[in-house]
Amino acid sequence: MAPPPPSMAPRMTALILRVLTFAFLVASLAILTTNTSTLEIGDEVFKIRFKDVYSYRYMLAAIVFGIAYTVLQVAFTLNHIVKRNAQTSSDGNPVFDFLW
């Protein structure tokens, strides 16, 4: 006897969480790139921007990679929802998700 087909609930939940992840990554990208600070030393005033801090560049790279990976995962999730052939175990959990 063949196992019953997995329900749509895990797939829709995965899609919703991936879209939410994408939204948070885009929000963090906007916050990071528009971040400025003012530093006053005596009579001098310095404005520090995003590009002046080296560690922000690494953070930017991580956010961009996260956005790219999330977009790829959203596309695969939509494909699996439409085709209803996601590679899942009998209980509906994803078997193969990490592509890199």
N, CA, C and O atoms as CSV, one atom per row, in Angstrom:
chain,resi,resn,atom,element,x,y,z
A,1,MET,N,N,0.842,-1.168,0.000
A,1,MET,CA,C,0.000,0.000,0.000
A,1,MET,C,C,0.897,1.244,0.000
A,1,MET,O,O,1.830,1.346,0.796
A,2,ALA,N,N,0.607,2.165,-0.882
A,2,ALA,CA,C,1.410,3.387,-1.010
A,2,ALA,C,C,1.059,4.365,0.103
A,2,ALA,O,O,-0.093,4.437,0.532
A,3,PRO,N,N,2.067,5.128,0.578
A,3,PRO,CA,C,1.775,6.117,1.624
A,3,PRO,C,C,0.920,7.248,1.056
A,3,PRO,O,O,0.981,7.537,-0.139
A,4,PRO,N,N,0.130,7.881,1.908
A,4,PRO,CA,C,-0.707,8.975,1.414
A,4,PRO,C,C,0.153,10.164,0.991
A,4,PRO,O,O,1.235,10.370,1.541
A,5,PRO,N,N,-0.315,10.947,0.023
A,5,PRO,CA,C,0.482,12.095,-0.409
A,5,PRO,C,C,0.589,13.132,0.702
A,5,PRO,O,O,-0.347,13.304,1.482
A,6,PRO,N,N,1.731,13.828,0.779
A,6,PRO,CA,C,1.891,14.829,1.835
A,6,PRO,C,C,0.905,15.974,1.645
A,6,PRO,O,O,0.533,16.313,0.522
A,7,SER,N,N,0.492,16.555,2.750
A,7,SER,CA,C,-0.469,17.648,2.665
A,7,SER,C,C,0.215,18.921,2.195
A,7,SER,O,O,1.442,18.989,2.122
A,8,MET,N,N,-0.580,19.915,1.882
A,8,MET,CA,C,-0.053,21.190,1.405
A,8,MET,C,C,0.403,22.089,2.547
A,8,MET,O,O,1.130,23.055,2.314
A,9,ALA,N,N,-0.007,21.791,3.769
A,9,ALA,CA,C,0.301,22.670,4.904
A,9,ALA,C,C,1.803,22.880,5.112
A,9,ALA,O,O,2.218,24.026,5.281
A,10,PRO,N,N,2.648,21.828,5.108
A,10,PRO,CA,C,4.084,22.081,5.294
A,10,PRO,C,C,4.691,22.916,4.166
A,10,PRO,O,O,5.582,23.732,4.400
A,11,ARG,N,N,4.206,22.708,2.955
A,11,ARG,CA,C,4.742,23.462,1.825
A,11,ARG,C,C,4.338,24.931,1.908
A,11,ARG,O,O,5.154,25.816,1.650
A,12,MET,N,N,3.090,25.192,2.264
A,12,MET,CA,C,2.628,26.573,2.381
A,12,MET,C,C,3.322,27.270,3.551
A,12,MET,O,O,3.660,28.451,3.463
A,13,THR,N,N,3.528,26.547,4.629
A,13,THR,CA,C,4.238,27.114,5.770
A,13,THR,C,C,5.665,27.479,5.382
A,13,THR,O,O,6.157,28.549,5.741
A,14,ALA,N,N,6.328,26.592,4.651
A,14,ALA,CA,C,7.690,26.869,4.187
A,14,ALA,C,C,7.710,28.091,3.276
A,14,ALA,O,O,8.620,28.916,3.360
A,15,LEU,N,N,6.716,28.208,2.411
A,15,LEU,CA,C,6.651,29.368,1.510
A,15,LEU,C,C,6.437,30.657,2.288
A,15,LEU,O,O,7.093,31.662,2.016
A,16,ILE,N,N,5.536,30.639,3.243
A,16,ILE,CA,C,5.269,31.835,4.050
A,16,ILE,C,C,6.512,32.244,4.831
A,16,ILE,O,O,6.841,33.429,4.886
A,17,LEU,N,N,7.202,31.289,5.431
A,17,LEU,CA,C,8.410,31.605,6.191
A,17,LEU,C,C,9.532,32.125,5.298
A,17,LEU,O,O,10.297,32.996,5.714
A,18,ARG,N,N,9.639,31.607,4.087
A,18,ARG,CA,C,10.676,32.088,3.174
A,18,ARG,C,C,10.371,33.495,2.677
A,18,ARG,O,O,11.283,34.308,2.527
A,19,VAL,N,N,9.106,33.790,2.422
A,19,VAL,CA,C,8.734,35.148,2.027
A,19,VAL,C,C,8.967,36.111,3.185
A,19,VAL,O,O,9.422,37.236,2.976
A,20,LEU,N,N,8.662,35.680,4.391
A,20,LEU,CA,C,8.918,36.507,5.571
A,20,LEU,C,C,10.428,36.739,5.755
A,20,LEU,O,O,10.848,37.846,6.093
A,21,THR,N,N,11.222,35.718,5.537
A,21,THR,CA,C,12.677,35.858,5.609
A,21,THR,C,C,13.170,36.855,4.573
A,21,THR,O,O,14.023,37.692,4.868
A,22,PHE,N,N,12.635,36.767,3.359
A,22,PHE,CA,C,13.013,37.712,2.311
A,22,PHE,C,C,12.672,39.142,2.718
A,22,PHE,O,O,13.477,40.052,2.519
A,23,ALA,N,N,11.489,39.345,3.286
A,23,ALA,CA,C,11.078,40.689,3.706
A,23,ALA,C,C,12.011,41.234,4.784
A,23,ALA,O,O,12.396,42.403,4.729
A,24,PHE,N,N,12.380,40.412,5.756
A,24,PHE,CA,C,13.286,40.860,6.808
A,24,PHE,C,C,14.696,41.150,6.268
A,24,PHE,O,O,15.356,42.083,6.726
A,25,LEU,N,N,15.150,40.358,5.306
A,25,LEU,CA,C,16.462,40.610,4.709
A,25,LEU,C,C,16.472,41.921,3.923
A,25,LEU,O,O,17.445,42.673,3.983
A,26,VAL,N,N,15.405,42.191,3.196
A,26,VAL,CA,C,15.324,43.451,2.454
A,26,VAL,C,C,15.257,44.626,3.428
A,26,VAL,O,O,15.878,45.662,3.191
A,27,ALA,N,N,14.512,44.473,4.518
A,27,ALA,CA,C,14.441,45.537,5.522
A,27,ALA,C,C,15.812,45.771,6.154
A,27,ALA,O,O,16.208,46.919,6.357
A,28,SER,N,N,16.533,44.707,6.465
A,28,SER,CA,C,17.859,44.878,7.066
A,28,SER,C,C,18.835,45.489,6.067
A,28,SER,O,O,19.730,46.236,6.461
A,29,LEU,N,N,18.679,45.185,4.789
A,29,LEU,CA,C,19.514,45.809,3.767
A,29,LEU,C,C,19.261,47.314,3.703
A,29,LEU,O,O,20.202,48.102,3.601
A,30,ALA,N,N,18.002,47.706,3.763
A,30,ALA,CA,C,17.668,49.131,3.728
A,30,ALA,C,C,18.193,49.852,4.967
A,30,ALA,O,O,18.723,50.958,4.870
A,31,ILE,N,N,18.047,49.231,6.113
A,31,ILE,CA,C,18.525,49.848,7.350
A,31,ILE,C,C,20.050,49.965,7.338
A,31,ILE,O,O,20.601,50.996,7.724
A,32,LEU,N,N,20.722,48.914,6.896
A,32,LEU,CA,C,22.186,48.919,6.894
A,32,LEU,C,C,22.750,49.978,5.949
A,32,LEU,O,O,23.681,50.700,6.306
A,33,THR,N,N,22.192,50.071,4.756
A,33,THR,CA,C,22.763,50.991,3.773
A,33,THR,C,C,22.415,52.453,4.042
A,33,THR,O,O,23.098,53.346,3.540
A,34,THR,N,N,21.380,52.711,4.815
A,34,THR,CA,C,21.025,54.104,5.122
A,34,THR,C,C,21.497,54.525,6.502
A,34,THR,O,O,21.189,55.630,6.949
A,35,ASN,N,N,22.230,53.672,7.176
A,35,ASN,CA,C,22.696,53.956,8.527
A,35,ASN,C,C,23.775,55.040,8.518
A,35,ASN,O,O,24.773,54.924,7.806
A,36,THR,N,N,23.569,56.086,9.309
A,36,THR,CA,C,24.578,57.132,9.482
A,36,THR,C,C,24.675,57.470,10.962
A,36,THR,O,O,23.752,57.223,11.738
A,37,SER,N,N,25.811,58.039,11.332
A,37,SER,CA,C,26.022,58.450,12.708
A,37,SER,C,C,26.877,59.712,12.708
A,37,SER,O,O,27.698,59.927,11.815
A,38,THR,N,N,26.671,60.527,13.712
A,38,THR,CA,C,27.437,61.758,13.835
A,38,THR,C,C,28.345,61.646,15.047
A,38,THR,O,O,27.902,61.284,16.137
A,39,LEU,N,N,29.607,61.956,14.849
A,39,LEU,CA,C,30.600,61.877,15.903
A,39,LEU,C,C,31.177,63.274,16.125
A,39,LEU,O,O,31.699,63.898,15.201
A,40,GLU,N,N,31.076,63.749,17.354
A,40,GLU,CA,C,31.597,65.076,17.681
A,40,GLU,C,C,32.860,64.924,18.527
A,40,GLU,O,O,32.828,64.328,19.604
A,41,ILE,N,N,33.958,65.464,18.034
A,41,ILE,CA,C,35.222,65.472,18.773
A,41,ILE,C,C,35.658,66.928,18.885
A,41,ILE,O,O,36.144,67.523,17.924
A,42,GLY,N,N,35.475,67.484,20.070
A,42,GLY,CA,C,35.794,68.899,20.265
A,42,GLY,C,C,34.880,69.770,19.433
A,42,GLY,O,O,33.658,69.695,19.553
A,43,ASP,N,N,35.463,70.587,18.599
A,43,ASP,CA,C,34.682,71.450,17.714
A,43,ASP,C,C,34.384,70.796,16.371
A,43,ASP,O,O,33.597,71.324,15.586
A,44,GLU,N,N,35.004,69.654,16.103
A,44,GLU,CA,C,34.844,68.970,14.816
A,44,GLU,C,C,33.650,68.023,14.871
A,44,GLU,O,O,33.399,67.377,15.888
A,45,VAL,N,N,32.925,67.950,13.771
A,45,VAL,CA,C,31.786,67.042,13.644
A,45,VAL,C,C,32.044,66.147,12.432
A,45,VAL,O,O,32.268,66.631,11.322
A,46,PHE,N,N,32.010,64.841,12.664
A,46,PHE,CA,C,32.230,63.866,11.596
A,46,PHE,C,C,30.946,63.087,11.367
A,46,PHE,O,O,30.288,62.670,12.320
A,47,LYS,N,N,30.592,62.894,10.109
A,47,LYS,CA,C,29.437,62.073,9.765
A,47,LYS,C,C,29.952,60.737,9.237
A,47,LYS,O,O,30.669,60.697,8.237
A,48,ILE,N,N,29.594,59.659,9.898
A,48,ILE,CA,C,30.044,58.324,9.527
A,48,ILE,C,C,28.909,57.631,8.786
A,48,ILE,O,O,27.780,57.553,9.270
A,49,ARG,N,N,29.234,57.134,7.609
A,49,ARG,CA,C,28.243,56.459,6.770
A,49,ARG,C,C,28.523,54.963,6.705
A,49,ARG,O,O,29.512,54.471,7.249
A,50,PHE,N,N,27.643,54.268,6.039
A,50,PHE,CA,C,27.738,52.820,5.873
A,50,PHE,C,C,29.077,52.411,5.263
A,50,PHE,O,O,29.717,51.479,5.749
A,51,LYS,N,N,29.502,53.089,4.217
A,51,LYS,CA,C,30.717,52.670,3.511
A,51,LYS,C,C,32.007,52.980,4.267
A,51,LYS,O,O,33.083,52.550,3.851
A,52,ASP,N,N,31.912,53.718,5.364
A,52,ASP,CA,C,33.098,54.046,6.153
A,52,ASP,C,C,33.492,52.938,7.136
A,52,ASP,O,O,34.600,52.963,7.672
A,53,VAL,N,N,32.629,51.994,7.375
A,53,VAL,CA,C,32.886,50.921,8.340
A,53,VAL,C,C,33.077,49.614,7.561
A,53,VAL,O,O,32.158,49.144,6.891
A,54,TYR,N,N,34.276,49.034,7.655
A,54,TYR,CA,C,34.593,47.837,6.870
A,54,TYR,C,C,33.723,46.639,7.226
A,54,TYR,O,O,33.342,45.872,6.342
A,55,SER,N,N,33.408,46.469,8.485
A,55,SER,CA,C,32.623,45.293,8.876
A,55,SER,C,C,31.209,45.340,8.302
A,55,SER,O,O,30.573,44.298,8.143
A,56,TYR,N,N,30.716,46.527,7.994
A,56,TYR,CA,C,29.395,46.625,7.367
A,56,TYR,C,C,29.410,46.037,5.957
A,56,TYR,O,O,28.387,45.557,5.470
A,57,ARG,N,N,30.557,46.074,5.314
A,57,ARG,CA,C,30.642,45.490,3.976
A,57,ARG,C,C,30.464,43.974,4.024
A,57,ARG,O,O,29.831,43.392,3.143
A,58,TYR,N,N,31.019,43.341,5.049
A,58,TYR,CA,C,30.830,41.898,5.202
A,58,TYR,C,C,29.371,41.582,5.537
A,58,TYR,O,O,28.814,40.588,5.071
A,59,MET,N,N,28.775,42.432,6.338
A,59,MET,CA,C,27.367,42.251,6.665
A,59,MET,C,C,26.505,42.408,5.413
A,59,MET,O,O,25.544,41.665,5.217
A,60,LEU,N,N,26.851,43.372,4.576
A,60,LEU,CA,C,26.136,43.577,3.322
A,60,LEU,C,C,26.248,42.347,2.428
A,60,LEU,O,O,25.264,41.924,1.821
A,61,ALA,N,N,27.444,41.774,2.349
A,61,ALA,CA,C,27.636,40.566,1.541
A,61,ALA,C,C,26.786,39.417,2.070
A,61,ALA,O,O,26.191,38.680,1.284
A,62,ALA,N,N,26.722,39.255,3.384
A,62,ALA,CA,C,25.909,38.187,3.972
A,62,ALA,C,C,24.425,38.404,3.671
A,62,ALA,O,O,23.701,37.448,3.392
A,63,ILE,N,N,23.980,39.642,3.725
A,63,ILE,CA,C,22.573,39.937,3.422
A,63,ILE,C,C,22.269,39.664,1.959
A,63,ILE,O,O,21.222,39.101,1.641
A,64,VAL,N,N,23.169,40.053,1.065
A,64,VAL,CA,C,22.948,39.825,-0.368
A,64,VAL,C,C,22.922,38.324,-0.677
A,64,VAL,O,O,22.072,37.862,-1.439
A,65,PHE,N,N,23.845,37.570,-0.092
A,65,PHE,CA,C,23.815,36.114,-0.290
A,65,PHE,C,C,22.530,35.515,0.290
A,65,PHE,O,O,21.947,34.605,-0.299
A,66,GLY,N,N,22.097,36.018,1.431
A,66,GLY,CA,C,20.854,35.539,2.024
A,66,GLY,C,C,19.655,35.823,1.148
A,66,GLY,O,O,18.769,34.979,1.017
A,67,ILE,N,N,19.615,37.001,0.544
A,67,ILE,CA,C,18.509,37.336,-0.360
A,67,ILE,C,C,18.524,36.426,-1.580
A,67,ILE,O,O,17.481,35.919,-1.992
A,68,ALA,N,N,19.699,36.219,-2.156
A,68,ALA,CA,C,19.799,35.345,-3.336
A,68,ALA,C,C,19.359,33.921,-3.002
A,68,ALA,O,O,18.617,33.301,-3.764
A,69,TYR,N,N,19.814,33.411,-1.872
A,69,TYR,CA,C,19.441,32.049,-1.469
A,69,TYR,C,C,17.940,31.952,-1.187
A,69,TYR,O,O,17.307,30.959,-1.546
A,70,THR,N,N,17.375,32.962,-0.555
A,70,THR,CA,C,15.950,32.940,-0.244
A,70,THR,C,C,15.108,32.998,-1.511
A,70,THR,O,O,14.094,32.308,-1.616
A,71,VAL,N,N,15.524,33.818,-2.475
A,71,VAL,CA,C,14.791,33.882,-3.746
A,71,VAL,C,C,14.838,32.529,-4.444
A,71,VAL,O,O,13.834,32.080,-4.996
A,72,LEU,N,N,15.987,31.886,-4.424
A,72,LEU,CA,C,16.116,30.561,-5.021
A,72,LEU,C,C,15.206,29.557,-4.311
A,72,LEU,O,O,14.533,28.760,-4.964
A,73,GLN,N,N,15.184,29.593,-2.989
A,73,GLN,CA,C,14.342,28.667,-2.239
A,73,GLN,C,C,12.854,28.942,-2.452
A,73,GLN,O,O,12.057,28.005,-2.500
A,74,VAL,N,N,12.471,30.208,-2.580
A,74,VAL,CA,C,11.063,30.534,-2.868
A,74,VAL,C,C,10.677,29.958,-4.226
A,74,VAL,O,O,9.592,29.397,-4.375
A,75,ALA,N,N,11.552,30.091,-5.211
A,75,ALA,CA,C,11.258,29.547,-6.534
A,75,ALA,C,C,11.091,28.025,-6.481
A,75,ALA,O,O,10.163,27.480,-7.078
A,76,PHE,N,N,11.988,27.343,-5.769
A,76,PHE,CA,C,11.859,25.888,-5.654
A,76,PHE,C,C,10.597,25.489,-4.885
A,76,PHE,O,O,9.935,24.514,-5.241
A,77,THR,N,N,10.267,26.230,-3.848
A,77,THR,CA,C,9.056,25.917,-3.080
A,77,THR,C,C,7.812,26.113,-3.940
A,77,THR,O,O,6.904,25.281,-3.918
A,78,LEU,N,N,7.767,27.205,-4.693
A,78,LEU,CA,C,6.623,27.410,-5.592
A,78,LEU,C,C,6.541,26.302,-6.641
A,78,LEU,O,O,5.452,25.835,-6.975
A,79,ASN,N,N,7.685,25.889,-7.152
A,79,ASN,CA,C,7.704,24.788,-8.118
A,79,ASN,C,C,7.154,23.507,-7.500
A,79,ASN,O,O,6.381,22.788,-8.133
A,80,HIS,N,N,7.554,23.225,-6.268
A,80,HIS,CA,C,7.076,22.015,-5.602
A,80,HIS,C,C,5.589,22.105,-5.282
A,80,HIS,O,O,4.886,21.096,-5.337
A,81,ILE,N,N,5.108,23.283,-4.952
A,81,ILE,CA,C,3.682,23.438,-4.667
A,81,ILE,C,C,2.863,23.241,-5.934
A,81,ILE,O,O,1.833,22.567,-5.917
A,82,VAL,N,N,3.322,23.830,-7.032
A,82,VAL,CA,C,2.579,23.724,-8.292
A,82,VAL,C,C,2.600,22.300,-8.821
A,82,VAL,O,O,1.566,21.777,-9.236
A,83,LYS,N,N,3.762,21.669,-8.811
A,83,LYS,CA,C,3.879,20.322,-9.356
A,83,LYS,C,C,3.488,19.237,-8.367
A,83,LYS,O,O,3.249,18.097,-8.763
A,84,ARG,N,N,3.420,19.577,-7.083
A,84,ARG,CA,C,3.083,18.622,-6.021
A,84,ARG,C,C,4.004,17.407,-6.020
A,84,ARG,O,O,3.559,16.279,-5.809
A,85,ASN,N,N,5.277,17.646,-6.254
A,85,ASN,CA,C,6.224,16.530,-6.274
A,85,ASN,C,C,7.446,16.810,-5.417
A,85,ASN,O,O,8.555,16.388,-5.746
A,86,ALA,N,N,7.245,17.513,-4.333
A,86,ALA,CA,C,8.371,17.834,-3.457
A,86,ALA,C,C,8.997,16.554,-2.925
A,86,ALA,O,O,8.299,15.589,-2.616
A,87,GLN,N,N,10.299,16.558,-2.825
A,87,GLN,CA,C,10.969,15.391,-2.280
A,87,GLN,C,C,10.830,15.441,-0.772
A,87,GLN,O,O,11.627,16.079,-0.084
A,88,THR,N,N,9.826,14.773,-0.271
A,88,THR,CA,C,9.564,14.777,1.158
A,88,THR,C,C,9.528,13.345,1.666
A,88,THR,O,O,9.314,12.396,0.912
A,89,SER,N,N,9.744,13.222,2.957
A,89,SER,CA,C,9.618,11.913,3.573
A,89,SER,C,C,8.133,11.615,3.759
A,89,SER,O,O,7.286,12.442,3.423
A,90,SER,N,N,7.823,10.463,4.280
A,90,SER,CA,C,6.421,10.072,4.410
A,90,SER,C,C,5.641,10.970,5.367
A,90,SER,O,O,4.417,11.055,5.268
A,91,ASP,N,N,6.331,11.641,6.293
A,91,ASP,CA,C,5.617,12.523,7.215
A,91,ASP,C,C,5.569,13.974,6.711
A,91,ASP,O,O,5.070,14.845,7.424
A,92,GLY,N,N,6.073,14.253,5.507
A,92,GLY,CA,C,5.965,15.576,4.920
A,92,GLY,C,C,7.149,16.488,5.169
A,92,GLY,O,O,7.158,17.621,4.686
A,93,ASN,N,N,8.151,16.030,5.910
A,93,ASN,CA,C,9.325,16.867,6.173
A,93,ASN,C,C,10.247,16.888,4.959
A,93,ASN,O,O,10.385,15.869,4.282
A,94,PRO,N,N,10.880,18.024,4.667
A,94,PRO,CA,C,11.776,18.084,3.513
A,94,PRO,C,C,12.997,17.186,3.694
A,94,PRO,O,O,13.605,17.156,4.764
A,95,VAL,N,N,13.345,16.466,2.649
A,95,VAL,CA,C,14.499,15.576,2.688
A,95,VAL,C,C,15.735,16.305,2.180
A,95,VAL,O,O,16.817,16.168,2.750
A,96,PHE,N,N,15.578,17.075,1.118
A,96,PHE,CA,C,16.702,17.748,0.499
A,96,PHE,C,C,16.351,19.218,0.334
A,96,PHE,O,O,15.513,19.575,-0.493
A,97,ASP,N,N,16.987,20.059,1.116
A,97,ASP,CA,C,16.646,21.469,1.067
A,97,ASP,C,C,17.858,22.341,0.819
A,97,ASP,O,O,17.751,23.363,0.142
A,98,PHE,N,N,18.996,21.967,1.344
A,98,PHE,CA,C,20.186,22.814,1.243
A,98,PHE,C,C,20.931,22.447,-0.028
A,98,PHE,O,O,21.422,21.327,-0.169
A,99,LEU,N,N,21.014,23.406,-0.963
A,99,LEU,CA,C,21.539,23.093,-2.296
A,99,LEU,C,C,23.031,23.313,-2.442
A,99,LEU,O,O,23.635,22.769,-3.367
A,100,TRP,N,N,23.645,24.087,-1.568
A,100,TRP,CA,C,25.042,24.429,-1.766
A,100,TRP,C,C,25.862,23.534,-0.949
A,100,TRP,O,O,27.088,23.641,-0.958
